[in-house]
């Protein structure tokens, strides 16, 4: 084990109990591949045309948002 890992072990052992959950969450986030787990394309892609084929979304923004902006199209 190199010096960096030994220091990491020492620091983890010295960590107060109330900080453990926060550190675990951060480490899990760092070790989880971000790109592979994210949804692509984002839900708002394709928002230029509504479900009925209408292109005038800016005029009906309140209606579009109430209808479920980014909701999956059927």
C-alpha positions as CSV (number, residue, x, y, z in Angstrom):
1,X,0.0,0.0,0.0
2,X,1.4,3.4,-0.9
3,X,1.7,6.4,1.3
4,X,-1.5,8.0,-0.1
5,X,-3.6,5.0,0.7
6,X,-2.2,4.8,4.2
7,X,-3.0,8.4,4.8
8,X,-6.5,7.9,3.5
9,X,-7.0,5.0,5.8
10,X,-5.7,7.0,8.7
11,X,-8.0,9.9,7.9
12,X,-11.1,7.7,7.5
13,X,-10.3,6.1,10.9
14,X,-10.2,9.5,12.4
15,X,-13.4,10.7,10.8
16,X,-16.2,11.6,13.3
17,X,-19.2,9.3,13.1
18,X,-21.5,12.1,12.0
19,X,-19.4,12.7,8.9
20,X,-19.3,9.0,7.7
21,X,-22.6,9.1,5.7
22,X,-21.5,12.3,3.9
23,X,-18.1,10.8,3.0
24,X,-19.7,7.5,1.9
25,X,-22.1,9.4,-0.4
26,X,-19.3,11.4,-1.9
27,X,-17.1,8.3,-2.5
28,X,-20.0,6.4,-4.1
29,X,-20.7,9.3,-6.4
30,X,-17.0,9.5,-7.4
31,X,-16.9,5.7,-8.1
32,X,-20.1,5.6,-10.1
33,X,-19.7,6.2,-13.8
34,X,-21.8,9.4,-14.5
35,X,-22.2,9.2,-18.2
36,X,-23.4,5.6,-18.4
37,X,-26.0,6.1,-15.7
38,X,-27.5,9.3,-17.0
39,X,-30.4,9.4,-19.4
40,X,-29.7,10.5,-22.9
41,X,-31.2,12.5,-24.5
42,X,-32.6,14.6,-21.7
43,X,-36.4,14.7,-21.5
44,X,-36.6,18.2,-22.8
45,X,-35.0,17.3,-26.2
46,X,-37.5,17.4,-29.0
47,X,-39.4,20.1,-27.3
48,X,-39.6,22.1,-30.5
49,X,-42.8,20.3,-31.6
50,X,-45.6,19.3,-29.2
51,X,-47.5,16.1,-29.3
52,X,-50.0,17.5,-31.8
53,X,-47.2,18.7,-34.2
54,X,-47.7,22.4,-33.2
55,X,-44.6,24.6,-33.5
56,X,-46.1,27.6,-31.6
57,X,-45.0,26.5,-28.2
58,X,-43.9,29.9,-27.0
59,X,-47.5,31.2,-27.4
60,X,-48.8,28.3,-25.3
61,X,-46.1,28.0,-22.7
62,X,-48.4,27.7,-19.7
63,X,-50.5,25.0,-21.4
64,X,-47.4,23.1,-22.4
65,X,-46.0,23.2,-18.9
66,X,-49.3,22.2,-17.4
67,X,-49.4,19.3,-19.8
68,X,-46.1,17.9,-18.5
69,X,-43.1,19.5,-19.9
70,X,-40.6,16.8,-20.7
71,X,-43.1,14.0,-20.1
72,X,-42.5,10.9,-22.2
73,X,-44.4,11.1,-25.5
74,X,-46.9,8.4,-26.2
